[in-house]
Amino acid sequence: EELIQNTPNATVFSAPFYWHAVAKDCYIYTDEQRSFAIPIGVSKKLGIETVYPPFFHRYTEILGDTSKFDKTHFENELKKRFPVGVLNCKTSLLENTPEKTHVYQLLTSETFKRKDQAKRMLKKAEKFGLKVTHSGEVEKLHLLVVELLSEKLSFYKSNEAERLETLIHAAHKNKKLITLACYHNDQLVGGMFGIKYNGTMLYLKGACSTTATKNGGMYLLMSTLIEESLAENLTFDFGGSRVEGVRHFNTRFNGKDQTYYEYAWNHAPFWYKLLQKIKRWIKK
């Protein structure tokens, strides 16, 4: 926690409550003086510990005194300890591993602008009679959001989706959770969760019924969360998605692309790679 406080612009993805909620296991790479630290998500697969990006977690970052961090030593120790891995990083970090880039979107009060589609959908929401308010019914909203999301993505019916519930409750317990509810004729038709941390509002998850979505419900929820965030001089973080449709939605509020980095390696024994192939074949 002290290293986080001493790290300018440290994100909520480094907060202990966030890591404990989303990661199965977490290792920390540091030096003897603990002048810096970088947390790593780890999972055991087929008996081998592997580095992996936890669900609902975008990237890891270096905390503390980055001048003491040795990229080469970190990469060597990482691969020595974990023969298989996928590591998402806030900055370009591994020099001898193939690098992919992904984007997420940020907003500030200077860049915020509703584009024509957003304006149309917000007028549609007003005409339809949708209303958005803050809500203290965290569990009720969580159940609704997961139910609506599971209609579109089977992932939200899996055990892994329970980590979202754990994260929501952890953020609520730490007084970081923002909860919005969307109503139509006093009926709850949607909800949205945000996490406020260190000068940034992170959009976590949200969903509306099909009818409410068609009538601008998600635009109204997101616009409300953005407006309240910017009124507090917070940076708004759309959370990031590799789905182009989601990125398009974010850019309707003029969200600007930010880059982060993915590294993957597989130096596992032959039998491990063979079992991976068999497992994939069985799933098909």
C-alpha positions, 0 to 999 in steps of 0.5 A: 500500500505504501508503494502505491501511495508513492507511485504517481498515477498508480491505478486501481489495478494495483490496489490490494483489494482489487488483486485479492478479488480477481486473482487466484494467486498473486506473486510480487517481484521486488528487490531486497529493500522493497524499493519497487514491486510489480504484482503478477497474477498466477494460476496452476494449470496441468500442475504447472504455475503459469502467469496469466491476466486475471479476469476484470484486470487490465494490466500490471504496473511497476510500483515505487522507485522505477529507477531500481527496476532492472527489465532484463533481470525481471524478464529472466527471473520471470521465465525461469520461475514460470515457463508459461505465461501471458503478462499484460503491462501498463508500459513496454516491459519485456525486451526479449519477448514478442510484444502485442499492443492493445488499447483502452479509452480515457476521458478528461474534462478537456476531451469530453464531447458527446458525438451525434450518436450519443446525443441522439440516444440520450434524447431517445432515453429522455423521450422514452422516460428512462431515469438514472439514480444512485442506488444502495442496492448493490446485490440487487443491481449485481444480480440484474447486471450479471443476468443481462450480461449472461444473455449475451455472453456465456462467460457470465454463467461460469464460475469465473464470473463470480470474481466480478461479485467478489470485486464489487463487494470488495470495492463497496467495502473499501468505499470505492464503489459507485452504483447507478440504477436505470429505471423505466416507470419505476421498474429497474431495467439496468445498472452500472458499476464504477470504481473511484480510485486515485483520481480516476473513475473506472467503469467496471460493468453495466447492462440494460434490458434489451428494450432499455438498451434500444432506447438509450439506456446504456448511453444514459448510464454512461453519460451520467457516470462520466458527468459526475466523474468529470465534475469531481475532476476525475479522469474517466477510464472506460475499462478497456475492451478488445471488442471493436463495438465496445470501443466504438461506443466509448468513442461516442463520448470522445474517449481517446485510445491509450496503449498497453502491452501483452507478452506471451511465452511458452517454454513448457515441457513437451508433455504440457504442450501436448496435454494443452492440445488434447484439452483444446481438442476435447473442448471442441 
